[in-house]
Amino acid sequence: MRGPGPDADGLVVDGSSEYAAVPDAFQRLWTPHRMAYIQDGQQPHADDCPFCVAPAMTDEKALIVARGEHAYVLLNLFPYNSGHLLVCPYRHVATYDQATPAEVAEIGELTQIAMRVLTAVSRCDGFNIGMNQGRIAGAGIAEHLHQHIVPRWALDSNFFPIIAGTKAIPRLLGDVRDDVANGWPSR
C-alpha cells in the first residue's frame, strides 16, 4: 500500500481521505440531522422546552399524532425505532410524582391507544415503554415529563445496535406520523 508514511510496524498505510469516493464493502448510515442534538446537548433552555412549544404548532410540524385534554402524543424526533412515540402532559412538570391524577390517567389511556394503533399500522410484535426521570436517569428532556413507547419487531435485530450502537430507521418521520395519526381512533 502507498500512503503518507509508515505506521508503527513499518507498513505504509493509505489515508482514508484520499479515497472518499472509492466504493468499498461498507454501507454508511448518514444522519447529519443528529448534529444539532449532539453538539448543542440534550437539555434545552427552560423557555424553549420542545414539549411546551409543540402543542402550539400544527400537528404535522410538531409530529403530533393525537391530542387529549391533559396530554398529547407525538413522534420522537430522535427515535430508537420507527414509530417511537412520546406521551407528554401539556403542563410543564418534570416527574411522574408531580403529575395530577387526571394527567396520569390520560397518559395511561393514550399509551394503551398508541400500542393498539402501532400494532395495527406497523404490525409490531412488542413494545418498550418507560420514563426516564431526571438527567441522571437518562432523560433527554429532564424538565418535562414524557413517556416513551418504542415498537419492537421479532426480526428487527441487526448488527448496527449490537456492534456500532446505531439504529437504522427505515421510514421518514412525516410518513410515520401520517400513518399513526390516520390510524388513531376518533375521540
N, C-alpha and C positions, 0 to 999 in steps of 0.2 A: 504494500500500500504506500501511497505517497501522501504527504501532508506537510503540515507546518513544522514538524520536528519529531524526534523520537520520544517515546514515553519512558517510564522507569525501567522497562525491560529492554530498551534499545529498539523497540519496534516503532516504525513510523506510522502514525495514525492520521487518517483524513479528518479534517474538521467537518462537522455536520452542516455548518452554514454554507459550505461550498456546494452542497447537493440538495438544496431546498426543493427543487422541482423534480428530482430524480425519483421515479417510483420505487417503492420497496414493499416489503411484506406487511407493513404496519398500517392499520386503519387508524385514522385520527378522529378524535371527538373534539370538535372546536366549540367552545362555549364562552365566547367573548362577553356575552351579556352578564356573566357572573362577576366580571371585574369590579363593577360598582359595589357589589356585596363584599368582595374580598378586600378591596382597597379601602373602602370607607368604614369598614367594621360593621358589626351587626346591629348595634343599638342606635336608633335614630334619635335626634333631638326631641325633647318632650313635645314640642309644638308640631312635629312632623310625624307623629305616630301613624303608620300606614293603616292601622285598623280603625283609627278615628277618622282619617281622611277618606277612606274607601267608600263609606256609605253615602257621601255627598256626590260621588261620581256616578256616571252611568254604569249599569251592571256590566256591560261589555268592557268598558275601560278598566274597571276595578276587578274584573274577573269574578264578580259576584254571581252565584247560581241561584240563590234563594234568600229571601228576607223574611224574618219573623218579627214579632213585636219587640222582643228583648235581645235578639241575637240574629246573626246572619251567617251565611255560608259562602266562602269564596275559594278559588283555587290558590294553592301556594305558588308564589312567584318563583320559588326555588325548590321544585318538587323532588321528592325521593323517588317517586314513581308517577307515571302518567295517571292523572285523576286524583292526585294528592290534594285533599280538601282541608280547610280550616274552618272551625266554627268559633265565632267571636261574639261576645256581647257587644252591644253598641256602647255601653258605658265603659269608660277608661278605668279598668280595675285590673290589678296585677295578678292576683292569685285566686284560686278556686274558693278558698275560705272567705274571701271578701265578696263573692258573688251573692246576689239575693236568691231566695228560693225560686222566684219566677225565672231568673236568668239560668239557674242550674237546670230547672225543668225543661226550659226551651232548648238549651244546649244539648241535653239528652235526647229530646224529641227530634231535633234537627240531625243529630248524629245517627239515630235509627233510620230516618228517612234517607239520609245520604248513603248509608250502607245499602239500602234497598235499591236506590237509583243506580249507584255504581255497579251493583251486581247485575242489574238489568242492562245497562248501556255498555258496560265493558266486560261483562262475563268474568269478573274476578272470582278467585277461589277463597279469599280470606282478607283479613284486614289487620293492620297495626293501628291501634287507637291509643292516644295518650296526650298528656300535657306535661311540658317541662316548666317547672315553677321556679323562676329566678335565673339569673345569669349562671350561677354555679351549677345549676342543673341542666344547662344547655339551651335555655330559652333564647331563640333568635331575637325575639322582641319581648324582653322581660317585663316591661311595664304594662302590657295589655294581654290579658288572659286570652288564650286561644287553644283549642283542641285540634290535634292532628288526626285525620282519617286517611290512612295510606292503603290503597288497594294493593293486594298481592295476588299473583298468579302462580299456579303449581310449576310452571315451566319458565318463570322469569329469572332464574339464576343464570348468570354467565360469569365470565372471567373478570369483567370490569369491577364489580364491587369486591370480589374476592382478592384480586391481585392489585388493582390500581386504585381502589377506594373511590371509584367513579361509577355513576349510574347513567345509562343511556336512556333518554326519554324519547320515545318514538313518535309522539304527536305534538303539534303546536298547542300552546295553552288556549288560544282562542277557539280552536276546534273542539277541544275537550270541554271548555266552558259551555259552548253551544249544546253539545250532546247532553251534558249533565243538566243544564237549565231546561232544555226541552223535555227531558225525562222526569223532571221534578213535578210531583202532583200539585194540582191547584189547592190552595188553602181556603 
